[in-house]
Amino acid sequence: MDKQILRNKLPSTDSKDYGSYQSLLGTYDYGLFRLIIQQIPKDPYAPPHTGIYRI
């Protein structure tokens, strides 16, 4: 997926419940690097997960 897809998805999470962030999972290509979102905690009180970016 390209960066425009992530940009389009972000507004759909605004003012929604925490579970809506699951829609952001995926790989986003920014040309010089890739952003990979593999895990998003389903519980807002859970510890954060790490992300991956590849150059």
Backbone as ProteinMPNN parsed JSONL, in Angstrom:
{"seq_chain_A": "MDKQILRNKLPSTDSKDYGSYQSLLGTYDYGLFRLIIQQIPKDPYAPPHTGIYRI", "coords_chain_A": {"N_chain_A": [[0.844, -1.177, 0.0], [0.411, 2.28, -0.584], [1.559, 5.505, 0.677], [-0.566, 7.283, 0.504], [-2.838, 5.802, 0.949], [-2.707, 5.213, 3.702], [-2.898, 7.826, 4.667], [-5.506, 8.399, 3.881], [-6.903, 6.592, 5.472], [-6.501, 7.405, 8.13], [-8.243, 9.639, 8.989], [-10.623, 8.228, 9.359], [-10.388, 7.0, 11.78], [-10.664, 8.918, 13.647], [-12.256, 10.119, 16.51], [-13.409, 7.661, 16.981], [-13.916, 4.361, 18.44], [-11.328, 2.569, 20.235], [-10.743, 0.199, 18.91], [-10.933, 0.772, 16.218], [-8.461, 1.411, 15.227], [-7.323, -0.894, 14.302], [-7.756, -1.069, 11.622], [-5.606, 0.136, 10.468], [-3.517, -1.585, 10.146], [-0.866, -2.954, 8.228], [1.382, -2.585, 5.376], [3.097, 0.23, 4.335], [4.283, 2.085, 1.683], [6.685, 4.491, 1.35], [8.455, 5.293, -0.53], [11.367, 6.123, 0.043], [11.455, 4.671, 2.347], [9.765, 1.997, 4.128], [6.86, 1.696, 6.044], [5.766, -0.469, 8.44], [3.037, -1.739, 9.952], [2.349, -3.993, 12.195], [1.139, -4.912, 14.529], [-1.409, -3.777, 16.669], [-2.377, -2.804, 19.802], [-5.386, -4.053, 21.226], [-6.545, -3.168, 23.472], [-6.785, -0.163, 25.208], [-5.289, 0.179, 27.5], [-3.251, -1.583, 27.4], [0.243, -2.45, 27.061], [2.315, -0.593, 24.737], [2.955, -1.619, 21.323], [5.786, -2.41, 19.287], [6.944, -0.884, 16.239], [7.865, -1.277, 12.753], [10.219, -0.034, 10.503], [11.589, 0.127, 7.3], [14.477, 0.814, 5.486]], "CA_chain_A": [[0.0, 0.0, 0.0], [1.229, 3.482, -0.582], [1.327, 6.445, 1.773], [-1.863, 7.94, 0.352], [-3.843, 4.934, 1.561], [-2.658, 5.471, 5.146], [-3.429, 9.178, 4.877], [-6.962, 8.324, 3.742], [-7.455, 5.79, 6.563], [-6.372, 8.066, 9.431], [-9.44, 10.362, 9.437], [-11.707, 7.311, 9.742], [-10.189, 6.58, 13.168], [-10.913, 10.069, 14.508], [-13.464, 10.063, 17.353], [-13.949, 6.298, 16.988], [-13.394, 3.569, 19.551], [-9.933, 2.151, 20.113], [-10.658, -0.905, 17.956], [-10.867, 1.249, 14.83], [-7.063, 1.479, 14.806], [-6.965, -2.157, 13.651], [-7.819, -0.867, 10.168], [-4.335, 0.708, 10.008], [-2.525, -2.643, 9.961], [-0.424, -3.133, 6.85], [2.675, -2.06, 4.953], [2.916, 1.465, 3.582], [5.51, 2.412, 0.963], [6.938, 5.924, 1.258], [9.55, 5.526, -1.471], [12.668, 5.939, 0.687], [11.315, 3.698, 3.432], [8.469, 1.337, 4.292], [6.316, 1.643, 7.391], [5.031, -1.722, 8.598], [2.265, -1.79, 11.193], [2.002, -5.406, 12.328], [0.289, -5.144, 15.69], [-1.954, -2.635, 17.394], [-3.079, -3.363, 20.954], [-6.839, -3.881, 21.188], [-6.928, -2.585, 24.75], [-6.051, 1.09, 25.369], [-4.425, 0.125, 28.678], [-2.191, -2.562, 27.144], [1.504, -1.793, 26.699], [2.417, -0.357, 23.296], [3.722, -2.542, 20.494], [6.8, -1.737, 18.485], [6.7, -0.864, 14.808], [9.013, -1.584, 11.905], [10.388, 0.731, 9.278], [12.727, -0.395, 6.532], [15.062, 1.772, 4.537]], "C_chain_A": [[0.888, 1.238, 0.0], [0.788, 4.448, 0.519], [-0.036, 7.126, 1.687], [-2.973, 7.11, 0.993], [-3.867, 5.147, 3.07], [-3.246, 6.846, 5.448], [-4.957, 9.183, 4.782], [-7.612, 7.561, 4.893], [-7.473, 6.535, 7.897], [-7.617, 8.849, 9.858], [-10.58, 9.435, 9.884], [-11.558, 6.807, 11.174], [-10.498, 7.709, 14.151], [-12.265, 9.947, 15.206], [-14.144, 8.698, 17.339], [-13.392, 5.548, 18.19], [-11.991, 3.052, 19.212], [-9.749, 1.039, 19.082], [-10.547, -0.461, 16.509], [-9.437, 1.346, 14.317], [-6.604, 0.191, 14.127], [-6.984, -2.014, 12.127], [-6.512, -0.315, 9.604], [-3.251, -0.341, 9.788], [-2.14, -2.754, 8.49], [0.961, -2.558, 6.621], [2.424, -0.863, 4.046], [4.254, 1.887, 2.993], [5.619, 3.925, 0.798], [8.095, 6.236, 0.315], [10.908, 5.247, -0.852], [12.621, 4.935, 1.827], [9.92, 3.089, 3.401], [8.091, 1.357, 5.761], [5.453, 0.395, 7.478], [4.35, -1.699, 9.958], [1.735, -3.21, 11.308], [1.035, -5.676, 13.464], [-0.164, -3.815, 16.271], [-2.709, -3.226, 18.574], [-4.578, -3.083, 20.863], [-7.364, -3.211, 22.446], [-6.136, -1.293, 24.953], [-5.11, 1.103, 26.573], [-3.306, -0.901, 28.533], [-0.896, -1.815, 26.819], [1.594, -1.609, 25.183], [3.223, -1.453, 22.603], [4.752, -1.739, 19.719], [6.403, -1.785, 17.015], [7.98, -1.178, 14.057], [9.047, -0.557, 10.779], [11.652, 0.227, 8.607], [13.174, 0.64, 5.524], [15.671, 1.008, 3.383]], "O_chain_A": [[1.996, 1.217, 0.536], [-0.218, 4.231, 1.195], [-0.598, 7.505, 2.715], [-3.938, 7.663, 1.521], [-4.944, 5.251, 3.658], [-4.015, 6.997, 6.398], [-5.621, 9.899, 5.531], [-8.752, 7.85, 5.255], [-8.37, 6.316, 8.71], [-8.02, 8.731, 11.015], [-11.41, 9.83, 10.703], [-12.502, 6.245, 11.728], [-10.584, 7.475, 15.356], [-13.287, 9.703, 14.565], [-15.33, 8.594, 17.652], [-12.499, 6.043, 18.878], [-11.546, 3.097, 18.065], [-8.697, 0.955, 18.449], [-10.111, -1.236, 15.657], [-9.215, 1.363, 13.106], [-5.584, 0.196, 13.438], [-6.3, -2.759, 11.425], [-6.327, -0.297, 8.387], [-2.172, -0.015, 9.292], [-2.996, -2.659, 7.61], [1.625, -2.104, 7.553], [1.634, -0.938, 3.105], [5.241, 2.031, 3.715], [4.759, 4.558, 0.185], [8.652, 7.332, 0.361], [11.542, 4.244, -1.18], [13.659, 4.405, 2.226], [9.016, 3.597, 2.737], [8.918, 1.064, 6.624], [4.523, 0.218, 6.692], [5.015, -1.646, 10.993], [0.793, -3.591, 10.613], [0.2, -6.576, 13.369], [0.606, -2.857, 16.35], [-3.592, -4.061, 18.382], [-4.985, -1.992, 20.464], [-8.501, -2.74, 22.478], [-4.908, -1.326, 24.876], [-4.224, 1.955, 26.653], [-2.498, -1.068, 29.446], [-0.936, -0.676, 26.354], [1.01, -2.388, 24.43], [4.055, -2.121, 23.216], [4.6, -0.533, 19.524], [5.614, -2.636, 16.606], [9.046, -1.326, 14.655], [8.018, -0.25, 10.177], [12.653, -0.061, 9.263], [12.372, 1.25, 4.817], [16.22, 1.614, 2.463]]}, "name": "protein", "num_of_chains": 1, "seq": "MDKQILRNKLPSTDSKDYGSYQSLLGTYDYGLFRLIIQQIPKDPYAPPHTGIYRI"}
